[in-house]
């Protein structure tokens, strides 16, 4: 895929349930329902983040799984099929490369639990569709607003790309920077944030 870069593991200790008071706190939206809940799961490649997200999503039904990956080659197609088989039949899967906010607006209210996996591929797809990097934060705010309008539990998965070496080319550095901004915006809004390291979840918020 054109922009996707390897991600690094996520660790750190939680700081309680209070939302972070950082520069991105202004994107927070008021919940429309006490049932609205946003869980954000971060981690590196093979850190266990997807499995943990599915565990969190199993607590309610009916369930929807929003897959942002596209089978652009045979190896990716095999990965997607393997993930589908591992989820089982109790999940209804939707392939949504870019239109996540629109899906939540149109169908989010039909499901008690929704897992979105993953936001890093979503970013890659947006950039491939010629969305400019500076426009991405507004796309994130639109998505968060649509999520908060649904009386559902939503679990969002993303890669932490900022713990490795600085990428050697400008395009990769820009992708890493935009991914980091997305993660900060969502973490500021989320009710719970987890960081996965070697299959072990550490609660940050």
N, C-alpha and C positions, 0 to 999 in steps of 0.2 A: 504494500500500500504506500502511497506517495509520501505521507508525512509521519506515519506512526513510528515512534521510537521506543526502545525498551524502557521499562519503568523500573523504579527502585523500590525496596521494601519500605513499610510504614511503621513507625514505632513512636512511643511517647506515652506519658501518663495523662489520665483524664484530669480535668479541672472542674468537675461538677457539671450541673445541668444548666447553668447560666449561659446565655448566648454570648459569644465573644464580642468584646467592645473594640473592634478594629475599624480600619478605614472603610470596610465594606459593609458595615452593619446597617447602612442606610437602605440596602436592598431588601431587608426583611419585610415580609408581608404578614398582615394580621390573619390569623386562622379564621376561616368561616365556620368551622365546626370543631367541637372538642375532639372529634374522632380524627381530624386531620393530623397526620403524623409523618414527619420526614426523617428518615434515617440515611446517613451518608457513610459509605464504606470505602475506605482508601486502602491501597496496597500496591506492591510491585507485582511483576509477573510471577505467577505460580505462588503467590503468597497465601492463597486460600480465600481471597476476598469474595469471589463469586459463590463459593460453597457457603460461606458465612451469610451472604446476602440472601440466598435461598432459604437458609434456616430461619432467618428473621421473617421472610415473606410467608412461611408456612403457617404462621400463627392465625391467619384469617383466610376465609374463602368467601366468594370465588376469587381466583388468583389470575393475574395476567403477567406475562413476561415480555418486556419490550427489548428486542434484540436490535442493536445498532450495527452489528457486523454484517458485511455483505460478502458473499462467496465469490471473490474476485479471482481466485485461483483454486486448483484442486485441493491443495493442502488446507486452505481456509474453509472450503466446503466440508471437508472431513471433520474439522474442528467443530463447526457449527452443528453438524449432524450428531456428533458425540455429545455435545452439550444438551441438545434437544432430548436425546435418549436418556440422559442422566436425570433430567428434570421430572420425567414421568408424565402421566396423562392428566394429572390434576391441574396442570398449568396450561393456560391458553396462550400460545406464543404469537406475537405480532412482530413482523420485521419492519422496523421504523428507522431508516438510516438518518433522517434529518428532522422529520415533522413531529417531534415529541410533544411540543406544546399543543399542536392541533389535535393529536390523539387524546391527550388528557381533557381537552375542552369537549370533544365529541363523545368519548367513550370512558373516560376515567371514572365517572360516577357509577358505572356498571360493575365495578370490582372493589372488593374490600381490601385487597392487597395487590400491589403492583411493584415489580422489580424492574429497574432499568439498568441494563448492562451492555456496553459501558459508555461513559461520557467521553472518554478519550477517543474512541472510534467515532462517536457523534461529532466531536470537534474535527476530526480528520475528514469526515463526510461533508461538513459545512464548508471547510476550506476548499475541498474539491469542487463544491458547487459554487465557487467564486464568492463566498461570503468573506468580506475583508476581516482581518484579525481585530481591528478596532470596533467592528460591529458585533463581535461575539458576545461581549458582556450584555448588550441589550437582548440578545437571543436567550441568554441565561435568565435574565430577569423575567422575560415573557414566559419561559418554561416554569419558573418558580411560582409565578402568579397563577398559572393554569393548574399547577399541582395543589396549591393551597385552596383552590376553589372546589376541590374534590374531597368528600368526606371519607378518605381512604388512608391506609398506611402505604407510604411509598418508600422503597429502598433503592437508593441510587449508588451505582458502583463507578469508581474512577481510579485511574492510575496515578501514583505519585511519581513524577518524573524528575523531581528536583534534587535527589540525593546522590546522583552519580556525577561523573565528570561533565564539565561544560562541553556541549556538542561542538564539533569542529567546523560546522558550516552554518551560515546565517539562517537558512530555512529551518533547520532543526532547532536552533536556539530560539527562534520566534515561536515555533510550535510549543516548545517546553514552557516558554513564558506565558503564552495564552492559556495553556492547560493549567498552569499554576494559578492564574487569575480566576479561571472557572472554579477550581477547587475551593479557593478562598470565599468566593461569593456563595457557593452552596453550603460550605461549612458554617458560614455566618448565619444562614437561614435555618439550618437543620436543627431538629430537636435533639438528635443524638448523632455523634460522629465516632466511628471506629477506625482504627489503623491496624492492619493485619501484617504480622511478621511470622513467617514459617508456620502458618496455620493458626497462630495464636492471636486472638483479638484483644486489642488494648483500647479501652474507651477513653476518648479525648474530651468528650462533651456529653 
